[in-house]
Amino acid sequence: MKNGKNLWDGSDIKAYFRSGASPLKKEHLCELSYSKIAADLRSAIDSQHLSPGEMLLPERELARRYSVSIGTVRRGIRTLVEEGRLRKRQGLGTFVLNRTETSGAIALLLPTLQLSYYARIAELVEKYGSSEPFIITNPDDVPVSRRISIAQKRRGFRNVIITHEISSEEYDRCRRHFPGMEFFFFDSGVSGLPVNSVCSDEIEGARLAVTHLLNQGRRRIVFLGNTRFANGRRRALGCRLALENAGEKFHLIDSDVHYSSAYAAMQNALARGLRPTGIFAVTDMAAMGGISALREAGVRVPEDCAVIGYSNLAEGKNFTPALSTIETDLDGMVRYTLSEIAFRTAHPETELSQVRFQPRLIVRASSSTIHQPFNKQESCHE
C-alpha cells in the first residue's frame, strides 16, 4: 500500500492472483501481513476480478510475489476460507467459491477451522454431502443468529449443522428469525431443549478411559478439564461415575480445553504437591498440555502417570509419547447427519431425532505401562 492506495486494485488484482499471470514489478512488492493479503483477495473476489470457480496461484508463488513466507500466505487464504469466499481442495489448489450457490442448502457452523477436530468434520461433510457445504466460522462473542444472518447474505441455505452448544434463548431467537430453516446439532445441543442431534456417548467414553487406568492399578486419578460446557460436564460425569464405582474419589484440576491452559493448570497442581498416577483429560490438546508439564517436573509418562485424552486428534498420535485417547465415530456421525437432513427435507413432519454413537478407547504409549503402586492406600489428596 502506497499513500493509502491499494496497489492491486482493478486489473492488477486479476493479474496478481490468476494462474499464468506475469509478476508485478519488484518496486510494487513490500512486506505485507496476512491481513493485507486477505484484504487484497477479498477485494479481487468482490470486484469479480477473480471469478467463481477460478483457481489461485500456488501458495509458494504468491509468497514469492508478496515477498512473505508461505505461512503468511496460508493465514491470509485461511481467513477467506473461513469467510466462505475460498475453498481449498486437497491436491488441487485453492478456488473461488460462488456465493450465489446454495451448497446443497446446507451450512456448517464451526467455532474454528484451526483445530483439526473441526477441520475433520468439515472435510467429512464435504466428502459425503451431495454438494459442497457453506462453511461458517463463529467466534464466541458473535450470536449464532447474527452469524447465520450475515452468512445468508452471501449464499442461500435452509439447513444448518451446528457443532457447539448454544443457549435455549439463542436457539429460540434462531427459530424466530429463520422460520423455514432446520437446525441439526452435531456432538452438541441446546441446554434443556429437545433438538435434532447426533452425539457421541461422552459419558461412556470417559468411563472407558478411567476404567482402563483403574485396571492398571492406578488410584490417584484426576480429571483435567472443567464443567462449564456440556461436553466437559458429560466427560467429567463419566469420570466421576467410574471412580465412584471403584470406590475412589473424583478430583478435578480446573482447565479449559486448550494446551496452554492445561499446561498452566498442571504446573500449578504439581507445585501444590499433587502427584496423580492417572489423568483423564477433557480433550487431546489438554492432555498434551498436561503431559508437557509433567515431563518438565520430572514425572515420567506413562511409568509414573498415565494420560488419556479425548477426540483422537492427529496431533496426539504424533505426540511424544503417542497419546491414548477416546475416539468418536466422526465418519458415521457425519453420514448419519447428512442422511437425516435429506430424509427430513423429504418428510418435514418427521419427529425430532436424537442419536448417540458409541466411542472407543485407543491405547497408545501414554497409558501403555502397568502401574505398580508402592502404597495400596495411595490417595489423591494433596
C-alpha positions in Angstrom: 0.0 0.0 0.0 1.4 3.4 -1.0 -0.1 6.8 0.0 -3.1 4.9 1.3 -3.9 3.3 -2.1 -4.3 -0.4 -2.8 -1.7 -1.2 -5.4 -3.6 -4.2 -6.6 -7.0 -2.8 -7.4 -8.6 -3.1 -10.8 -6.9 -5.3 -13.4 -3.7 -5.6 -11.3 -5.6 -7.8 -8.8 -6.6 -10.1 -11.6 -3.1 -10.2 -12.9 -1.7 -10.7 -9.4 -3.7 -13.7 -8.3 -4.6 -15.5 -11.5 -2.6 -18.5 -12.6 -0.4 -17.8 -15.6 -0.1 -14.1 -14.9 3.3 -12.3 -15.0 4.7 -11.0 -11.7 4.2 -7.4 -10.8 7.3 -5.1 -10.8 9.6 -5.5 -7.9 9.1 -1.9 -6.7 5.4 -2.8 -6.1 6.3 -5.5 -3.6 6.6 -4.9 0.1 6.4 -6.8 3.3 2.8 -7.5 3.9 0.9 -9.0 6.8 -1.6 -11.9 6.2 -4.4 -9.4 6.8 -3.3 -7.3 3.8 -3.1 -10.4 1.7 -6.6 -11.3 2.8 -7.9 -7.8 2.1 -6.5 -7.9 -1.5 -8.0 -11.3 -2.1 -11.4 -10.1 -0.7 -11.3 -7.1 -3.0 -10.4 -9.2 -6.0 -13.3 -11.5 -5.3 -15.9 -8.8 -4.5 -15.0 -6.8 -7.6 -15.2 -10.1 -9.6 -11.6 -9.7 -11.0 -11.4 -13.2 -9.6 -14.3 -15.3 -10.9 -16.2 -18.1 -9.1 -14.5 -21.4 -9.7 -11.2 -19.8 -10.6 -8.0 -21.2 -9.1 -5.5 -19.1 -7.3 -1.8 -19.3 -7.9 0.1 -21.8 -5.8 0.9 -20.6 -2.3 4.7 -20.7 -3.0 4.2 -18.4 -6.0 2.0 -16.0 -4.0 4.7 -15.9 -1.2 7.3 -15.1 -3.8 5.3 -12.3 -5.3 4.4 -10.8 -1.9 7.9 -11.4 -0.5 6.5 -13.1 2.5 6.6 -16.6 4.0 4.3 -19.4 2.8 2.9 -19.4 6.4 1.8 -15.8 6.0 0.1 -16.5 2.7 -1.7 -19.5 4.2 -3.0 -17.3 7.0 -4.4 -14.9 4.5 -6.0 -17.6 2.5 -7.4 -19.3 5.6 -9.2 -16.0 6.5 -11.0 -16.1 3.2 -11.8 -19.8 3.6 -13.4 -19.1 6.9 -15.4 -16.3 5.3 -16.8 -18.7 2.7 -15.1 -16.9 -0.2 -12.4 -19.5 -1.0 -12.2 -23.3 -0.8 -9.0 -25.4 -0.5 -9.2 -28.7 -2.4 -6.6 -31.2 -1.3 -4.1 -31.9 -4.1 -5.7 -29.5 -6.5 -5.4 -25.9 -5.1 -7.5 -23.0 -3.8 -10.6 -21.9 -5.7 -13.0 -19.0 -5.5 -16.5 -20.0 -4.3 -19.7 -19.0 -6.0 -21.5 -17.0 -3.3 -24.9 -17.5 -5.0 -24.8 -21.2 -4.7 -27.0 -23.0 -2.2 -24.3 -25.6 -1.4 -27.0 -28.3 -1.3 -28.9 -26.0 1.1 -26.5 -26.9 3.9 -24.4 -24.6 6.1 -21.9 -25.9 8.6 -21.3 -23.7 11.7 -17.9 -24.3 13.3 -16.2 -22.4 16.2 -13.0 -22.5 14.1 -11.2 -24.4 11.3 -7.8 -24.1 13.0 -8.4 -27.2 15.3 -8.1 -30.5 13.5 -11.3 -31.9 15.1 -13.5 -29.2 13.4 -11.4 -29.3 10.2 -12.1 -33.0 10.0 -15.8 -32.5 10.4 -15.8 -30.0 7.6 -13.8 -32.5 5.4 -16.3 -35.3 6.0 -19.3 -33.1 5.4 -17.8 -32.1 2.1 -16.9 -35.8 1.3 -20.3 -37.3 2.0 -22.5 -34.4 1.1 -24.3 -34.2 -2.3 -22.6 -30.9 -2.8 -20.2 -28.5 -1.1 -21.4 -27.1 2.2 -21.1 -23.5 3.1 -18.6 -23.2 6.0 -19.4 -20.6 8.7 -16.9 -20.0 11.5 -18.4 -18.4 14.6 -16.3 -16.5 17.2 -17.5 -17.0 20.7 -18.6 -13.4 21.1 -20.9 -13.4 18.0 -24.5 -14.6 18.5 -25.3 -17.6 16.2 -28.4 -15.9 14.9 -26.3 -12.9 13.7 -23.7 -15.1 12.2 -26.3 -17.0 10.2 -27.9 -13.8 9.1 -24.6 -12.4 7.8 -23.9 -15.7 6.0 -27.2 -15.9 4.3 -26.5 -12.6 2.5 -23.6 -14.5 0.8 -25.4 -17.7 0.0 -28.8 -19.2 0.5 -29.3 -22.4 2.6 -32.1 -23.9 4.7 -30.3 -26.5 6.8 -27.7 -25.6 9.4 -25.4 -28.1 11.2 -24.2 -26.6 14.5 -21.1 -28.1 16.2 -21.2 -26.3 19.5 -23.7 -25.9 22.3 -25.9 -22.8 22.3 -28.3 -21.4 24.9 -32.1 -22.0 24.7 -32.6 -18.3 24.3 -30.3 -18.2 21.3 -31.9 -21.2 19.8 -35.4 -19.6 20.2 -34.0 -16.5 18.5 -32.8 -18.5 15.6 -36.1 -20.3 15.2 -37.9 -16.9 15.2 -35.6 -15.2 12.8 -35.4 -18.2 10.3 -38.8 -19.9 10.5 -38.1 -22.1 7.4 -34.7 -23.3 8.5 -33.8 -26.6 10.0 -31.1 -26.9 12.7 -29.1 -30.1 13.3 -26.7 -30.3 16.3 -23.5 -32.3 15.8 -22.0 -33.5 19.0 -23.7 -30.6 20.7 -27.1 -29.4 21.6 -29.3 -26.9 23.5 -29.4 -27.0 27.2 -32.8 -28.2 28.4 -34.5 -28.5 25.0 -35.0 -31.5 22.7 -33.4 -30.8 19.3 -32.3 -32.8 16.2 -28.9 -34.1 17.3 -26.3 -36.8 16.8 -23.7 -37.2 19.5 -21.0 -39.4 20.8 -21.8 -41.0 24.2 -19.2 -39.0 26.1 -20.2 -40.4 29.5 -19.4 -43.9 28.2 -16.2 -42.6 26.6 -15.0 -41.2 29.9 -15.9 -44.5 31.7 -13.8 -46.4 29.2 -10.8 -44.2 29.8 -10.9 -44.2 33.6 -11.7 -47.9 33.8 -8.5 -48.5 31.7 -6.5 -46.5 34.2 -8.1 -48.3 37.2 -7.3 -51.7 35.6 -3.7 -50.8 35.6 -3.7 -50.4 39.3 -3.7 -46.6 39.2 -5.7 -44.9 42.0 -4.7 -41.2 42.1 -6.7 -40.4 39.0 -7.7 -36.8 38.2 -9.9 -35.1 35.6 -8.0 -32.4 33.8 -10.7 -30.0 32.4 -13.8 -28.2 33.6 -17.6 -28.5 33.6 -18.6 -25.1 32.3 -19.7 -26.6 28.9 -21.9 -29.5 28.1 -19.1 -31.7 26.7 -16.9 -31.1 29.8 -19.8 -31.9 32.1 -20.6 -35.2 30.4 -17.0 -36.3 30.3 -16.5 -35.3 34.0 -19.6 -37.2 34.9 -18.4 -40.3 33.2 -15.1 -40.0 35.0 -16.8 -39.5 38.4 -19.1 -42.5 37.9 -16.2 -44.8 37.0 -14.2 -43.7 40.0 -17.1 -43.9 42.5 -18.0 -47.4 41.2 -14.4 -48.4 42.1 -14.7 -46.8 45.5 -12.4 -43.9 44.6 -12.9 -40.1 44.9 -13.3 -37.7 42.0 -10.7 -34.9 41.8 -10.6 -32.1 39.3 -7.7 -29.9 38.0 -9.5 -26.9 36.6 -8.5 -26.2 33.0 -10.2 -25.3 29.7 -9.8 -27.4 26.6 -6.6 -25.8 25.2 -3.0 -26.9 25.5 -1.7 -23.7 27.3 -4.5 -23.7 29.9 -3.9 -27.4 30.8 -0.2 -26.9 30.9 -0.5 -24.0 33.4 -3.1 -25.8 35.4 -1.0 -28.9 35.7 2.1 -26.9 36.6 0.1 -25.3 39.5 -1.2 -28.6 40.7 2.3 -30.1 40.7 3.6 -27.1 42.6 0.9 -27.7 45.3 2.3 -31.2 45.7 -0.4 -33.2 43.8 1.1 -36.3 42.3 -1.6 -38.2 40.2 -0.8 -41.6 38.8 -3.5 -41.3 36.1 -5.1 -38.3 34.2 -8.2 -38.3 32.1 -8.2 -35.0 30.1 -11.2 -33.3 28.6 -9.6 -33.1 25.2 -6.4 -34.3 23.5 -5.0 -30.8 23.5 -5.5 -30.5 27.3 -3.9 -34.0 27.7 -0.8 -32.9 25.7 -0.5 -29.7 27.8 -0.7 -31.8 30.9 2.0 -34.2 29.7 4.4 -31.4 28.9 4.0 -30.0 32.5 4.5 -33.5 34.0 7.7 -34.1 32.0 9.1 -30.7 32.9 8.6 -31.7 36.6 10.4 -35.0 36.1 7.2 -37.1 36.2 7.5 -40.0 33.7 4.7 -40.7 31.3 3.4 -43.4 31.4 5.6 -45.0 34.1 4.7 -42.6 36.9 1.5 -41.1 35.4 -0.6 -42.4 32.5 -2.6 -39.9 30.5 -5.6 -40.3 28.2 -7.2 -37.6 26.1 -10.4 -37.3 24.1 -11.2 -36.9 20.4 -8.2 -38.7 18.7 -6.7 -35.7 17.1 -3.8 -36.2 14.6 -1.6 -34.1 16.9 -2.0 -36.7 19.7 -0.9 -39.6 17.5 2.3 -37.7 16.6 2.9 -36.5 20.1 5.7 -37.9 22.3 4.6 -40.2 23.9 1.8 -41.0 21.5 -1.4 -40.1 23.2 -4.0 -42.6 24.3 -7.5 -41.2 23.6 -11.2 -41.8 23.2 -12.2 -41.8 19.5 -15.6 -40.6 18.4 -17.0 -42.1 15.2 -17.0 -38.8 13.2 -17.3 -40.6 9.9 -20.5 -42.4 11.0 -21.9 -39.4 12.7 -21.4 -37.1 9.7 -23.0 -39.7 7.3 -26.0 -40.1 9.7 -26.5 -36.3 10.0 -26.5 -35.8 6.2 -28.9 -38.7 5.7 -31.2 -37.3 8.4 -31.1 -33.9 6.7 -32.1 -35.5 3.4 -34.9 -37.5 5.0 -36.3 -34.6 6.9 -36.2 -32.4 3.7 -38.4 -35.0 2.0 -40.5 -35.6 5.1 -40.7 -32.3 7.0 -43.2 -33.6 9.6 -40.8 -36.2 10.9 -40.3 -36.2 14.7 -37.1 -35.0 16.3 -34.2 -37.4 16.0 -31.6 -37.8 18.8 -28.9 -40.5 18.2 -25.8 -41.4 20.2 -22.8 -43.2 18.7 -20.6 -45.4 20.9 -16.9 -44.2 21.3 -13.9 -46.4 21.6 -10.7 -46.4 23.5 -7.4 -46.2 21.6 -4.4 -47.2 23.8 -1.0 -45.8 22.8 2.2 -45.1 24.6 0.9 -42.5 27.1 -1.0 -45.2 29.0 0.5 -48.5 28.0 2.5 -49.3 31.1 1.1 -51.2 34.0 1.4 -49.2 37.2 2.6 -50.9 40.4 1.6 -48.7 43.3 4.0 -48.5 46.3 1.2 -47.8 48.7 -2.2 -49.6 48.4 -3.8 -46.7 50.3 -2.5 -44.1 47.8 -4.9 -41.1 47.7 -5.4 -38.1 45.5 -5.3 -35.7 48.4 -2.5 -33.2 48.4 
